[in-house]
Amino acid sequence: MFKWIDKIYIPFVKTAEVKFLILFGFFFRALFFALYFTITKWPDSWSFMELVPYLMKFNLSGYTGERSPGYPLLIALGGGTMRLTIVYQFVIGVVTSVIQYKLLLKLGFQNKNALWIAVYLETLLYVFFYETAILIESLTVFLLSAVFYILADNYFNKRDLKSELLFSLLLGYLVLTKPFFAYIPFVIYGFTVLYRFHWKKIINQKIIILIFPLLVYFGWSYVNKVNTGYFVSTTYFGLNISQNCVYFAEKGPEKYQWIIDPYVKYREETIREKKDVAMAIWHAHYHDLQYKYPYFPECSYYLGEYAKETIKNNQYDYWKQVVTRSWLDFWRVKIYWDFEKVKLKPLVRTIWRLQKITLYFFKWSFLALVPFFVFRFFKKRKIAFEIVAVTIIFAGSLLQGIVTYGTNVKYAYPYEFLMIIVVLLFFKKEVKLPRRISTFLQ
């Protein structure tokens, strides 16, 4: 048994670079936790916490389906306490940095350079602040890092049934954590079909990777059907769609006037008070709509029906909203913190401002490079790591804009380490740089 453990775990930490990443990772978190000794709770945090008691009792009966159980399972493993959950997230963050380092090695970066890139990714302040919050982002970054490490490890050339099943389990847990990611396994499978394409390969062994994501998505939707009467992955679905109607809410069908009136009222109020207009429907629900339909899944269902008809009848307004607001927000940069509780505020603010500039550089560079990678793919018909990453990220940016409006910048966070890596790969492979910079990217 101990020999087996040695084979599995010691190679994971045997190099000096990995040991440094682990020690540095815990030191960095301990240092900043001394400057921000708090656990941040956002409105989303409480909806995750509500599922935890059901999981700990192994009884989902009566749960109203706001969240899928991927992240609440982590909280449940911490005994349902936020403090232990944050400890877990610190550990997950350190392991994530090691996976990203190994991913960079697989992509051809030298040890030393891969190490410093991994350190940069780990020390971005919003990484730490997500880890100190009861939010799913730290877990999703860990899972996506593992997914792309597997893809970079010559995945499309490998044929191994056991590995495909394990990969399917990983993708299944990713979907269980955030059902929005259900599109990712299909994109990956699509590339396995295109790789050395032949009509006989449309159905191939790698279709196994779809098994657990589909079981998870439809299985959890069925649980919600049993508990609430609505077959959805989350009962927030209807409310989320209705957020995209915020700027043309009054154009909905008359039969939904009971939604339109408070929606428009709180939209105008949030605009007037310079608050987040995307939250208007939440205010309308809290102050008005819940009194007509106290059962949230039912109210969300009607909001969804209202949104579908309103969007169908106002296509121009909808797509204008999607492109100029929801989608554009994805390409912005934002940090989630309770700044009043930060010590050494001027120093921390200055560090974040500098980091924010670098993040904008990488995000906008990535967006500008999308046409290049797409053109190269069609020209060379070669499936490289970059085109897989670009497809998944860009598809995610479009889908989140289509589905909802509000905190769209948070949807981008799990993809941002990939954007940085793709941009660095571009400079490494395609651009003739000064010798010192070129050497750093090798």
Secondary structure, DSSP 8 states (H G I E B T S, - for coil): -HHHHHHHHHHHH-SHHHHHHHHHHHHHHHHHHHHS---B--HHHHHHHHHHHHHHTT--TT---SS-SHHHHHHHHTTT-HHHHHHHHHHHHHHHHHHHHHHHHHTT--HHHHHHHHHHHHH-HHHHHHHTBSSSHHHHHHHHHHHHHHHHTTGGG---HHHHHHHHHHHHHHHHH-GGGGHHHHHHHHHHHHTT--GGGSS-GGGGGGHHHHHHHHHHHHHHHHHHS---S-TTHHHHHHGGGGGGGGGS-GGGHHHHHHHHHHHHHHHHTT--GGGHHHHHIIIIIHHH--SHHHHHHHHHHHHHHHHHH-HHHHHHHIIIIIIHHHTS------GGG-SSHHHHHHHHHHHHHHHHHHHHHHHHHHHHHHHHHHHH----HHHHHHHHHHHHHHHHHHH--SSHHHHHHHHHHHHHHHHHHHHHHH----HHHHHHT-
